[in-house]
Amino acid sequence: MSISDTPSVSSGFSLNAADYDRAVRYNIEGAKRLAEALPGPAYGSVLDVGCGTGFSTMAFVNRFGTTEITGVDAAEGMLEQFRAKLAEQPQLTVQLEVADVLDMPVPNDHFDAVISSMAFHWFPKKHEAAASMARPLKPGGHMAILCSGRGAEDEFRRILTEIYPPVPQWIGAFDLVQRDIDEMEGYLEGAGLEILDIWMERRIRRVPVDEYLTRMRVVASHLNKGYSEDELADLDAKITAATHKAAGPRGFEYTFTKLFAVARKPA
Ligand SMILES: C[S@@+](CC[C@H](N)C(=O)[O-])C[C@H]1O[C@@H](n2cnc3c(N)ncnc32)[C@H](O)[C@@H]1O
């Protein structure tokens, strides 16, 4: 299977949407820090690409008092979770669209900010995705992206390489999704944007094994496509045993690298 298969990425997220917010507490912190990184002072309208359940959008609303938000995501299930939260935000004008990043039903040169938190790494065609996200941005507006960086979770990759029979789609996913600073610069400059700030953050986390594996099941279940139920149960048992074995008394220790970028569309 290919990770560039967007329908299967989005169906994995849809399937696990109800568990998403509980499983990804680090993404919630990351979205807040992405919002902190934008120069401001205010953004009236924001487009969130791969908005998921909406907590990245809400981080921007809370920081900048944004009133017009558009969220685009390929997974209807994730947007349903977002919709449920919006009942508590009657002051917002909201449009949620099920669409691929390359085919967004949004106007040109319209939004004060275009953001994307922990979704860009799943977009198969990254140059095209950056150009597609730059199109609806107003001249002078800002783009902010947070995604998985090169080297993230190599400890888990090592565990997977020792699993038999091999799980090439899981192992291959690391190289397909992770990017470095120079690659992100290429995407953004290729889309005609000026880079204001770009950095990689490397953290060492220790979490209980069950918490780690729950997050993996929620964010990467589309990599299981093609397995029978029995095969999946067997694979899950092997990965769980190997992760417990690799864990220390303080839990499973892994490295997480996040790539942040803030850019501007020339006025
Ligand atoms: C890890 S979630 C991130 C959600 C949210 N932005 C956050 O900060 O938690 C990634 C999201 O990207 C969406 N996605 C993946 N590929 C996509 C594509 N090609 N076009 C649009 N959305 C996509 C998934 O459906 C999923 O909701």
The ligand as a MOL file (V3000), in Angstrom:
LIG
                    3D

  0  0  0     0  0            999 V3000
M  V30 BEGIN CTAB
M  V30 COUNTS 27 29 0 0 0
M  V30 BEGIN ATOM
M  V30 1 C -2.9250 14.3930 12.8590 0
M  V30 2 S -4.4000 15.0990 12.2480 0 CHG=1
M  V30 3 C -4.1860 16.8060 12.6800 0
M  V30 4 C -5.4880 17.4980 12.9650 0
M  V30 5 C -5.3990 18.8780 13.6010 0
M  V30 6 N -4.8770 19.8670 12.6780 0
M  V30 7 C -4.5540 18.8380 14.8410 0
M  V30 8 O -3.7170 19.7330 15.0310 0
M  V30 9 O -4.7550 17.9340 15.6300 0 CHG=-1
M  V30 10 C -4.1280 15.1310 10.4890 0
M  V30 11 C -5.3630 15.5160 9.6850 0
M  V30 12 O -4.9920 15.7280 8.3290 0
M  V30 13 C -6.0470 15.2190 7.5150 0
M  V30 14 N -5.5110 14.9330 6.1780 0
M  V30 15 C -4.6200 13.9690 5.8460 0
M  V30 16 N -4.3710 14.0090 4.5340 0
M  V30 17 C -5.1080 15.0280 4.0270 0
M  V30 18 C -5.2450 15.5910 2.7220 0
M  V30 19 N -4.5670 15.1040 1.6730 0
M  V30 20 N -6.0600 16.6600 2.5520 0
M  V30 21 C -6.7620 17.1650 3.6180 0
M  V30 22 N -6.6620 16.6640 4.8730 0
M  V30 23 C -5.8420 15.6210 5.0770 0
M  V30 24 C -6.5100 13.9740 8.2440 0
M  V30 25 O -7.8000 13.5760 7.8460 0
M  V30 26 C -6.4380 14.4280 9.6920 0
M  V30 27 O -7.6460 14.9630 10.1780 0
M  V30 END ATOM
M  V30 BEGIN BOND
M  V30 1 1 1 2
M  V30 2 1 2 3
M  V30 3 1 2 10
M  V30 4 1 3 4
M  V30 5 1 4 5
M  V30 6 1 5 6
M  V30 7 1 5 7
M  V30 8 2 7 8
M  V30 9 1 7 9
M  V30 10 1 10 11
M  V30 11 1 11 12
M  V30 12 1 11 26
M  V30 13 1 12 13
M  V30 14 1 13 14
M  V30 15 1 13 24
M  V30 16 1 14 15
M  V30 17 1 14 23
M  V30 18 2 15 16
M  V30 19 1 16 17
M  V30 20 1 17 18
M  V30 21 2 17 23
M  V30 22 1 18 19
M  V30 23 2 18 20
M  V30 24 1 20 21
M  V30 25 2 21 22
M  V30 26 1 22 23
M  V30 27 1 24 25
M  V30 28 1 24 26
M  V30 29 1 26 27
M  V30 END BOND
M  V30 END CTAB
M  END
